[in-house]
Amino acid sequence: MAEFQRDGLAGLILAGGQGSRMNHQDKGLVALHGEPMVAHIARRLAPQVGRLIISANRHPERYAQYGDVVADGERELGAWQGPLVGIASALQTLQASAAAPPESAAQWLVVVPCDTPFLPEDLAARLIGAAAAADAPLAYAAAHGQRHSACMALRTSLLPNLREYLRSGDRKVGLWQARAGAVEAVFDDCPPHAFMNVNTPEDLALAERYASQ
């Protein structure tokens, strides 16, 4: 990664959803191939970043073994408000815990959902590389003609911009990314299931087959 070393990166796993299509289970803790789904994701993302954060509304004690847990929500915005609120909470945590000197603090946050267990092992480098090449503050993943907005890398300095967007009442990820100047990072060389979302029991059965290969 040309612009930043691993210490300048933080990773965020978004695990604050309600799991409505998975019988309201906590999707990050649903078993896949004998392990919670979050374990598969943490194993892929943790080596790419200097610090791993998990945004969760439930079971913080179980998530704590995989990273630093932050609540998915801020007092003024409320909980269950979608992924952008979880991202804002993580950015706030990074800002509050930034060590001196300032240059040692994380400058990029790499975000992934808790239901994407087959993510590329070079996700962070390619997302940040795409953003840096375009002099953009963030980049999102796209593969095989499909946009994966929740897989993104953003500069931590975007926190004020994101808060302003959330306070206006908007919650759409793609709309905020467009307004913030996001660019696309293409992963067409990855397997078709690299960005698979495990949203339903049927998806989980398919993911089991992929995990067994």
C-alpha positions as CSV (number, residue, x, y, z in Angstrom):
1,M,0.0,0.0,0.0
2,A,1.8,3.1,-1.2
3,E,0.3,5.9,0.8
4,F,-0.2,4.5,4.3
5,Q,1.2,1.7,6.4
6,R,-1.0,-0.7,8.2
7,D,-0.7,1.4,11.4
8,G,-2.5,4.2,9.7
9,L,-5.6,2.1,8.9
10,A,-8.5,0.9,11.1
11,G,-11.0,-1.7,10.1
12,L,-14.7,-1.7,11.0
13,I,-17.1,-4.7,10.9
14,L,-20.7,-3.5,10.9
15,A,-22.7,-5.8,13.1
16,G,-25.5,-3.5,14.2
17,G,-28.4,-4.8,12.0
18,Q,-31.5,-6.5,13.2
19,G,-31.2,-9.6,11.0
20,S,-34.8,-9.4,9.9
21,R,-34.3,-11.8,7.0
22,M,-32.3,-14.2,9.2
23,N,-35.2,-14.7,11.7
24,H,-33.9,-11.7,13.6
25,Q,-30.7,-13.5,14.6
26,D,-27.5,-11.5,15.2
27,K,-26.0,-12.3,11.8
28,G,-22.4,-11.8,12.8
29,L,-22.8,-14.6,15.3
30,V,-24.6,-17.0,13.0
31,A,-22.5,-20.2,12.6
32,L,-20.8,-20.7,9.3
33,H,-18.6,-23.8,8.9
34,G,-18.3,-24.2,12.6
35,E,-17.5,-20.6,13.5
36,P,-19.4,-17.3,13.9
37,M,-19.5,-15.4,10.7
38,V,-17.7,-12.5,12.3
39,A,-14.7,-14.8,12.9
40,H,-14.3,-15.4,9.1
41,I,-14.4,-11.7,8.4
42,A,-12.0,-10.8,11.2
43,R,-9.6,-13.4,10.0
44,R,-9.5,-11.7,6.6
45,L,-9.6,-8.1,7.6
46,A,-7.5,-7.9,10.8
47,P,-4.2,-8.6,9.0
48,Q,-4.9,-5.7,6.6
49,V,-5.4,-3.0,9.3
50,G,-3.7,-1.8,12.5
51,R,-6.9,-1.8,14.6
52,L,-10.1,-3.7,14.3
53,I,-13.4,-2.2,15.5
54,I,-16.8,-3.9,15.6
55,S,-20.0,-1.9,15.6
56,A,-22.7,-3.9,17.5
57,N,-26.0,-3.3,19.3
58,R,-26.1,-6.8,20.8
59,H,-23.8,-9.3,22.4
60,P,-20.8,-7.0,22.9
61,E,-19.1,-9.6,25.1
62,R,-19.0,-12.1,22.3
63,Y,-17.8,-9.6,19.7
64,A,-15.1,-8.4,22.0
65,Q,-12.8,-11.4,21.3
66,Y,-12.5,-10.2,17.7
67,G,-12.0,-6.4,18.1
68,D,-12.9,-3.3,20.0
69,V,-16.7,-3.0,20.3
70,V,-18.5,0.3,19.9
71,A,-22.3,0.7,20.1
72,D,-24.0,1.2,16.7
73,G,-25.6,4.6,17.4
74,E,-25.1,8.0,19.0
75,R,-27.3,9.5,21.6
76,E,-28.7,12.2,19.4
77,L,-29.3,9.9,16.5
78,G,-30.6,6.8,18.2
79,A,-29.9,3.1,17.6
80,W,-30.9,0.9,14.6
81,Q,-30.3,3.8,12.2
82,G,-28.3,2.0,9.6
83,P,-24.7,1.5,8.7
84,L,-23.7,5.1,8.4
85,V,-24.5,5.7,12.1
86,G,-22.2,2.8,13.0
87,I,-19.5,4.3,10.8
88,A,-19.9,7.7,12.6
89,S,-19.6,6.0,16.0
90,A,-16.4,4.2,14.9
91,L,-14.9,7.4,13.5
92,Q,-15.8,9.2,16.8
93,T,-14.1,6.4,18.7
94,L,-10.9,6.7,16.6
95,Q,-10.9,10.4,17.1
96,A,-11.3,10.2,20.9
97,S,-8.6,7.6,21.2
98,A,-6.1,9.2,18.8
99,A,-2.6,9.1,20.3
100,A,0.0,11.8,20.0
101,P,1.6,12.6,17.7
102,P,-1.4,13.1,15.4
103,E,0.3,11.4,12.5
104,S,0.2,8.1,14.4
105,A,-3.6,8.1,14.4
106,A,-5.6,6.1,11.8
107,Q,-6.1,8.1,8.6
108,W,-8.3,5.6,6.8
109,L,-11.2,3.4,8.0
110,V,-12.0,0.2,6.0
111,V,-15.6,-0.8,6.4
112,V,-17.2,-4.2,5.8
113,P,-20.6,-5.7,6.8
114,C,-20.7,-8.7,9.2
115,D,-22.4,-10.9,6.6
116,T,-19.6,-11.0,3.9
117,P,-17.4,-13.9,5.0
118,F,-15.4,-14.3,1.7
119,L,-13.9,-10.8,1.3
120,P,-10.7,-10.3,-0.6
121,E,-7.5,-10.4,1.5
122,D,-6.3,-7.3,-0.3
123,L,-9.5,-5.3,0.1
124,A,-8.0,-2.5,2.1
125,A,-5.0,-1.9,-0.3
126,R,-7.2,-1.9,-3.3
127,L,-9.9,0.4,-1.9
128,I,-7.4,2.9,-0.6
129,G,-5.4,2.6,-3.8
130,A,-8.4,3.5,-5.9
131,A,-9.3,6.5,-3.7
132,A,-5.7,7.8,-3.6
133,A,-5.3,7.4,-7.4
134,A,-8.3,9.6,-7.9
135,D,-7.5,12.0,-5.0
136,A,-10.9,11.0,-3.5
137,P,-11.8,10.8,0.2
138,L,-13.4,7.4,-0.1
139,A,-13.9,4.4,-2.4
140,Y,-16.4,1.6,-2.5
141,A,-16.2,-1.9,-4.0
142,A,-17.8,-3.1,-7.2
143,A,-17.6,-6.5,-8.8
144,H,-19.1,-8.2,-11.8
145,G,-21.5,-5.3,-12.5
146,Q,-22.7,-5.0,-8.9
147,R,-22.0,-2.2,-6.5
148,H,-21.1,-3.1,-2.9
149,S,-21.6,0.2,-1.1
150,A,-21.1,-1.2,2.4
151,C,-17.6,-2.3,1.5
152,M,-15.6,1.0,1.5
153,A,-12.6,2.8,2.7
154,L,-12.9,6.4,3.8
155,R,-10.6,9.0,5.3
156,T,-11.3,9.5,9.0
157,S,-11.4,13.2,8.4
158,L,-14.9,12.7,6.8
159,L,-16.5,12.5,10.3
160,P,-17.9,16.1,10.3
161,N,-19.2,15.6,6.7
162,L,-20.9,12.4,7.7
163,R,-22.4,13.8,10.8
164,E,-23.9,16.7,8.9
165,Y,-25.5,14.3,6.4
166,L,-27.0,12.2,9.2
167,R,-28.3,15.2,11.1
168,S,-30.2,16.2,7.9
169,G,-32.2,13.0,8.3
170,D,-30.7,11.1,5.4
171,R,-29.4,7.5,5.9
172,K,-28.8,6.2,2.3
173,V,-25.2,5.0,2.0
174,G,-24.9,5.5,-1.8
175,L,-26.3,9.0,-1.6
176,W,-23.8,10.1,1.0
177,Q,-20.9,8.4,-0.9
178,A,-21.9,10.3,-4.1
179,R,-22.1,13.6,-2.2
180,A,-18.7,13.0,-0.5
181,G,-17.0,12.3,-3.8
182,A,-16.6,8.5,-3.7
183,V,-15.0,6.5,-6.5
184,E,-15.3,2.9,-7.5
185,A,-12.8,0.2,-6.9
186,V,-13.3,-2.7,-9.3
187,F,-12.8,-6.3,-8.1
188,D,-13.9,-8.1,-11.2
189,D,-10.9,-10.5,-10.9
190,C,-12.2,-11.9,-7.6
191,P,-14.5,-14.9,-7.3
192,P,-18.2,-14.1,-7.8
193,H,-18.9,-14.9,-4.1
194,A,-16.2,-12.6,-2.8
195,F,-18.8,-10.0,-1.8
196,M,-21.6,-12.4,-1.1
197,N,-24.1,-11.1,1.6
198,V,-25.5,-13.9,3.8
199,N,-28.9,-12.4,4.4
200,T,-31.2,-15.4,4.6
201,P,-31.1,-19.1,5.7
202,E,-30.9,-20.0,2.0
203,D,-27.8,-17.7,1.6
204,L,-26.3,-19.4,4.6
205,A,-26.7,-22.8,3.0
206,L,-25.0,-21.6,-0.1
207,A,-22.2,-20.0,2.0
208,E,-21.6,-23.3,3.7
209,R,-21.0,-24.9,0.3
210,Y,-18.5,-22.2,-0.6
211,A,-16.7,-22.5,2.8
212,S,-16.3,-26.2,2.3
213,Q,-14.5,-25.8,-1.0
